[in-house]
Amino acid sequence: MKNVNFFIVALFTFFSSVFSQDSKEKWFIKIGAHDINYYPIMSPFKGFLLKKNNSFNPIISSIELEHNIKKHVGVYLDASLGMVNNTRWRVGNNFFVKISHGVNLYIFPYKKFDPYLKLGGGYHKFNNYINRELRISETKYFKTNKTNFFLLDGGLGINLWIVSNLGINFQSTYNHVFAKQTKDYLNFWKHNVGFVFRFGNLKINHNKIVAEAKEDNSFSEEKEKNEEKKIFCDKKQNDQEDSDNDGVLDQKDLCPNQFGLKKFKGCPDTDSDNIPDYEDKCPTKFGKKENKGCPNIVFSPIFFGLGKSSLSPRSLTIINEFAKIMINSIPNSKFYINGYTDAHGKSYYNKILSLKRAHSVFEALISKGVDPSRIEVRGLGVVKKKGRRVEIIIRKS
């Protein structure tokens, strides 16, 4: 038993030296004594405080290591071992082992009164069940040939913090041991009492434990004042800053990272057409306001074969580009589509052919998404120097 105690103390010393160096108040160690309660079968609360049902080991018999992953949540690894009396099975001074891990859920973290819920599972060893029988009733007995078991446990605990890093710990868990047809024949209560140690620099303030800076208070206050002064100076400096050196302060500059003009609130006009780039559809080409900064657009003519009104693949490609310009660059403009013919043939025939050619171009533009209400189709027949073509003209408003 002395070897067991030495082992637990050695573990405590090791963890203390390792986790205290860089813990940031997230590591705990609980060390103390356990009390194992083997209650009467099927009555877990009967005789809860009776001495004969409890086997208290006053020496160091339990150690728990915990890491807080969130403010209200900690994960733990717990080990308990020692010699216990099992009155239910009428076994005395038997070696008991329980190793479990799980989650602690804290209700009022960082308070002096620090309750929590426990839920976990793990391993349990008890040697003296073999070759023994547990009397259930006058005619019923239970026996098992196992010494190693899996268990689930759950319960309540509380830390009472005496100072910032040291407190008294009480906890109680119900342990359900799994074995074939066991019901609660192997189950037990495990109560712990001991000390809890938290690694890190802390202080208690109005019943609440809070982090304490490593530097002294006078240095902290001076540092805080310097930070406030620096923030004030930086803010004042930023108010007078002109990052792009265009004579417009950043706080009033719509384009603080581009050299611009005061009349456009610090934004550039690259093509000098008196339209700022952020409103200019063609910022690198001198244009007109009615064209949203784009120059007057002249569409190249669409040519046709002799006596034909159908479009060639090349003409369809050109019309596709025209449609993009109409939709994206000059979305508010309206157009004439004028059809022409050469002098061959009779006048009324040429009039009809010129209208057919204009309609071919019209239909192609509509298929590409141009609004038909923006277009007026005209068949103009024979016009000097025009020939077999269709022209798209921007209408003047």
C-alpha positions in Angstrom: 0.0 0.0 0.0 2.9 2.3 0.7 4.1 1.8 -2.9 0.6 2.8 -4.2 0.7 6.0 -2.1 4.3 6.8 -3.3 3.1 6.3 -6.9 0.2 8.7 -6.6 2.4 11.4 -4.9 5.0 11.0 -7.6 2.3 11.5 -10.3 1.1 14.6 -8.5 4.6 16.1 -8.3 5.2 15.3 -12.0 2.0 16.9 -13.3 2.6 19.9 -11.0 6.0 20.6 -12.5 4.9 20.1 -16.1 1.6 21.9 -16.3 2.3 24.9 -14.1 4.8 26.2 -16.6 2.3 27.0 -19.4 -1.1 26.3 -18.1 -3.0 29.6 -18.5 -5.5 28.4 -15.7 -6.7 25.4 -17.8 -5.1 22.5 -15.8 -6.4 21.1 -12.5 -5.2 18.3 -10.3 -7.5 16.8 -7.6 -5.9 14.5 -5.0 -7.5 12.9 -2.0 -9.1 9.8 -0.5 -12.0 7.8 -1.8 -15.0 6.1 -0.1 -16.5 3.1 -1.9 -20.2 2.4 -1.0 -21.5 -1.1 -1.8 -25.2 -0.5 -1.1 -27.8 -3.3 -0.7 -28.8 -4.7 -4.1 -31.7 -2.8 -5.9 -31.6 -0.1 -3.3 -28.9 2.4 -4.3 -29.9 5.0 -1.7 -30.6 2.7 1.2 -28.2 3.0 4.0 -26.3 5.6 2.1 -24.5 7.0 5.1 -24.2 3.7 7.1 -20.7 3.0 8.1 -21.0 -0.7 7.3 -21.8 0.0 3.6 -19.0 2.4 3.1 -15.3 1.6 2.9 -13.3 4.8 3.5 -9.6 4.8 2.8 -8.1 7.8 4.7 -4.8 7.7 2.8 -4.1 9.1 -0.6 -6.1 6.8 -2.9 -7.5 9.0 -5.7 -6.0 11.4 -8.3 -7.7 13.3 -11.1 -6.1 15.4 -13.9 -8.4 17.8 -15.7 -8.0 20.2 -18.7 -10.6 22.9 -19.4 -11.3 23.1 -23.1 -14.0 25.7 -22.7 -15.2 28.0 -19.9 -17.9 25.5 -18.7 -16.4 22.3 -20.0 -13.4 20.2 -18.8 -12.1 16.8 -19.7 -10.6 14.6 -17.0 -8.7 11.4 -16.4 -9.3 9.8 -12.9 -7.5 7.0 -11.2 -8.5 5.4 -7.8 -6.9 2.4 -6.2 -6.6 0.9 -2.7 -7.9 -1.8 -0.4 -11.7 -1.8 0.2 -14.3 -3.9 2.1 -17.3 -5.1 0.0 -20.1 -5.8 2.5 -22.5 -6.8 -0.3 -20.3 -9.7 -1.3 -18.9 -10.2 2.2 -15.3 -9.6 1.0 -12.8 -7.7 3.1 -9.5 -6.0 2.3 -9.7 -6.5 -1.4 -7.6 -4.6 -4.0 -9.8 -2.1 -5.9 -9.0 -0.3 -9.1 -11.0 2.2 -11.1 -9.6 4.3 -14.1 -12.0 6.5 -16.0 -12.2 9.5 -18.2 -15.0 11.8 -19.1 -16.4 15.4 -19.0 -17.0 17.9 -16.2 -19.7 20.5 -16.8 -19.2 23.6 -14.7 -22.3 25.5 -13.6 -20.6 28.6 -12.0 -17.1 28.6 -13.4 -14.5 30.8 -11.7 -16.6 31.3 -8.5 -15.5 30.3 -5.0 -18.5 28.0 -4.8 -17.8 25.9 -8.0 -20.3 23.0 -8.5 -20.1 20.7 -11.5 -21.7 17.6 -13.1 -19.6 14.5 -14.1 -20.1 12.0 -16.8 -17.6 9.4 -17.9 -16.6 5.8 -18.4 -13.7 3.5 -18.0 -12.1 0.4 -16.4 -12.7 -1.3 -13.1 -10.9 -4.3 -11.5 -12.0 -6.3 -8.4 -10.3 -9.6 -7.8 -12.5 -11.5 -5.3 -15.7 -12.1 -7.2 -14.4 -15.4 -8.6 -15.6 -18.5 -6.7 -18.1 -16.5 -4.8 -21.9 -16.2 -5.0 -24.1 -13.3 -4.2 -27.4 -14.2 -2.6 -30.3 -12.4 -4.4 -33.2 -14.2 -2.7 -34.0 -17.5 -1.0 -33.7 -19.4 -4.3 -31.6 -17.1 -6.5 -27.9 -16.5 -6.6 -25.5 -14.5 -8.8 -21.9 -15.3 -9.7 -19.3 -14.1 -12.2 -15.9 -15.4 -13.2 -14.6 -12.0 -14.3 -12.3 -9.6 -12.5 -12.0 -6.8 -15.2 -15.0 -4.7 -16.1 -16.2 -1.7 -18.2 -18.2 0.9 -16.4 -20.1 4.1 -16.8 -20.2 6.8 -14.1 -22.0 10.0 -13.4 -22.5 12.3 -10.5 -21.9 15.7 -8.9 -18.9 17.5 -7.5 -18.0 20.8 -5.9 -14.8 22.8 -5.5 -14.6 25.3 -2.6 -11.8 27.6 -3.4 -9.8 28.7 -0.3 -7.4 30.8 -2.2 -7.1 31.5 -5.9 -5.2 28.2 -6.8 -6.1 25.9 -3.9 -9.5 24.5 -2.8 -11.3 21.6 -1.2 -13.0 19.1 -3.5 -16.0 16.9 -2.8 -17.5 14.6 -5.4 -19.8 11.6 -5.6 -20.4 9.3 -8.6 -22.7 6.4 -9.2 -20.8 3.6 -11.1 -22.7 1.1 -13.3 -20.5 -2.0 -13.9 -21.3 -4.0 -17.1 -21.4 -7.8 -16.8 -23.7 -10.5 -18.1 -27.0 -10.6 -16.1 -25.5 -8.4 -13.5 -28.3 -5.7 -13.0 -26.8 -3.7 -10.2 -25.1 -6.5 -8.4 -21.6 -5.1 -9.0 -22.5 -1.4 -9.0 -21.2 1.0 -6.3 -21.0 4.6 -5.2 -17.6 6.3 -5.1 -17.2 9.4 -3.0 -14.1 11.6 -3.0 -12.8 14.2 -0.6 -9.5 16.0 -1.1 -7.7 19.1 -2.4 -7.9 20.7 -5.9 -5.0 22.7 -7.3 -5.4 25.0 -10.3 -2.2 25.9 -12.3 -1.8 29.6 -13.4 -1.8 33.1 -12.0 -5.2 34.0 -10.6 -6.8 36.3 -8.1 -10.2 36.3 -6.3 -12.3 39.4 -6.8 -15.8 39.7 -5.2 -16.3 35.9 -5.0 -15.0 35.5 -8.6 -11.7 34.1 -9.7 -10.1 36.1 -12.5 -6.9 36.0 -14.4 -4.0 38.1 -13.0 -1.4 39.7 -15.2 2.1 38.7 -14.5 3.4 42.2 -14.4 2.9 44.3 -11.2 -0.1 46.7 -10.9 1.8 50.0 -11.3 3.4 48.7 -14.5 0.0 47.6 -15.8 -1.6 50.9 -15.1 1.2 52.8 -16.8 1.1 50.5 -19.8 -2.7 51.0 -20.0 -2.3 54.8 -20.0 0.4 54.6 -22.7 -1.9 52.4 -24.8 -4.8 54.9 -24.4 -2.5 57.7 -25.3 -1.2 55.8 -28.3 -4.7 55.1 -29.5 -5.6 58.8 -29.2 -2.5 59.9 -31.1 -3.1 57.3 -33.8 -6.7 58.4 -34.2 -5.7 62.1 -34.4 -3.0 61.2 -36.9 -5.4 59.1 -39.0 -7.8 62.0 -39.1 -5.2 64.1 -40.9 -3.9 61.3 -43.2 -3.9 61.6 -47.0 -2.6 58.2 -48.2 -2.7 59.0 -52.0 -1.5 62.6 -51.6 -4.3 64.0 -53.7 -5.2 66.8 -51.3 -8.3 65.0 -50.0 -8.1 63.6 -46.5 -8.7 59.9 -46.2 -11.8 60.3 -44.0 -13.4 62.3 -46.9 -11.8 60.5 -49.8 -14.1 58.0 -51.7 -10.9 56.5 -53.3 -8.3 56.9 -50.5 -5.7 54.6 -52.3 -6.0 56.3 -55.8 -4.8 59.8 -56.7 -8.0 61.7 -57.6 -9.7 65.1 -58.0 -11.4 67.2 -55.3 -14.5 67.7 -57.4 -14.9 63.9 -57.5 -14.2 63.5 -53.8 -10.7 62.1 -54.3 -11.6 59.7 -57.2 -9.7 59.7 -60.5 -11.0 60.6 -64.0 -8.5 58.7 -66.2 -9.8 59.7 -69.6 -10.5 63.4 -68.6 -14.1 63.2 -69.9 -15.5 64.9 -66.7 -17.0 61.5 -65.6 -15.3 59.9 -62.5 -14.0 56.4 -63.2 -16.4 54.7 -60.7 -19.3 56.0 -62.9 -17.5 55.6 -66.3 -18.4 52.5 -68.3 -15.3 53.3 -70.5 -12.8 54.8 -68.0 -9.9 54.8 -70.4 -11.7 56.3 -73.4 -13.0 59.8 -73.7 -16.8 59.7 -73.9 -20.1 61.4 -73.4 -22.3 61.5 -70.3 -25.3 60.2 -72.3 -23.2 57.1 -73.2 -22.1 56.7 -69.5 -18.5 57.8 -70.4 -18.2 55.8 -73.6 -17.4 57.4 -76.9 -19.9 57.5 -79.8 -20.2 54.1 -81.1 -20.3 53.4 -84.8 -21.4 49.9 -85.8 -19.8 48.5 -88.9 -22.2 47.5 -91.7 -23.5 43.9 -92.3 -23.1 42.9 -95.9 -25.3 40.5 -97.9 -25.0 38.4 -101.1 -26.8 39.3 -104.3 -30.5 39.0 -103.9 -30.1 37.4 -100.4 -31.4 38.3 -97.0 -29.9 35.5 -94.9 -26.9 36.1 -92.6 -23.5 34.4 -93.0 -21.7 32.9 -90.0 -19.3 35.8 -90.0 -22.2 38.3 -89.9 -23.7 36.4 -86.9 -20.4 36.6 -85.0 -20.3 40.4 -85.6 -24.0 40.8 -84.5 -23.2 38.9 -81.3 -20.6 41.5 -80.4 -23.0 44.4 -81.3 -25.6 42.9 -78.9 -23.1 42.9 -76.0 -22.3 46.6 -76.7 -26.0 47.5 -76.8 -26.8 45.7 -73.5 -23.7 46.5 -71.5 -22.1 49.7 -72.8 -25.1 51.7 -74.0 -28.1 50.2 -72.2 -30.3 53.3 -72.5 -29.8 54.0 -76.2 -32.2 53.3 -79.0 -31.4 52.3 -82.6 -32.4 52.3 -86.2 -31.7 49.2 -88.3 -31.6 50.4 -91.9 -31.7 47.9 -94.8 -30.3 48.7 -98.3 -30.0 47.1 -101.7 -28.0 47.8 -104.9 -29.6 49.1 -108.1 -30.3 45.7 -109.7 -34.0 44.9 -110.0 -37.2 46.8 -109.8 -37.8 49.4 -107.1 -40.7 47.6 -105.2 -38.6 44.4 -105.1 -35.6 46.2 -103.7 -37.8 47.9 -101.0 -39.0 44.5 -99.9 -35.5 42.9 -100.0 -34.0 45.8 -97.9 -36.7 45.3 -95.3 -36.1 41.5 -95.1 -32.3 42.2 -94.6 -33.0 44.6 -91.8 -35.4 42.1 -90.2 -32.7 39.4 -90.3 -30.4 41.6 -88.3 -33.2 42.6 -85.9 -34.2 38.9 -85.2 -30.5 38.1 -84.6 -30.1 40.9 -82.0 -33.4 40.0 -80.2 -32.1 36.3 -79.9 -29.1 37.7 -78.1 -31.2 39.5 -75.5 -31.5 43.1 -76.9 -34.9 44.6 -76.0 -37.0 44.9 -79.2 -38.6 48.1 -77.9 -35.2 49.9 -78.4 -35.1 49.1 -82.1 -36.9 50.5 -85.2 -36.5 48.5 -88.4 -36.5 50.3 -91.8 -36.2 49.1 -95.4 -34.8 52.0 -97.4 -34.3 50.2 -100.8 -31.7 51.7 -103.1 -29.6 54.5 -101.7 -26.5 55.9 -103.5 -23.2 54.5 -102.3 -24.8 52.1 -99.8 -25.2 48.8 -101.8 -26.2 45.4 -100.3 -25.9 46.1 -96.5 -27.6 46.8 -93.2 -26.5 49.6 -90.9 -27.2 50.1 -87.2 -27.5 53.7 -86.2 -27.9 55.1 -82.7 -31.0 57.3 -82.6 -30.6 60.8 -81.2 -33.0 61.5 -78.3 
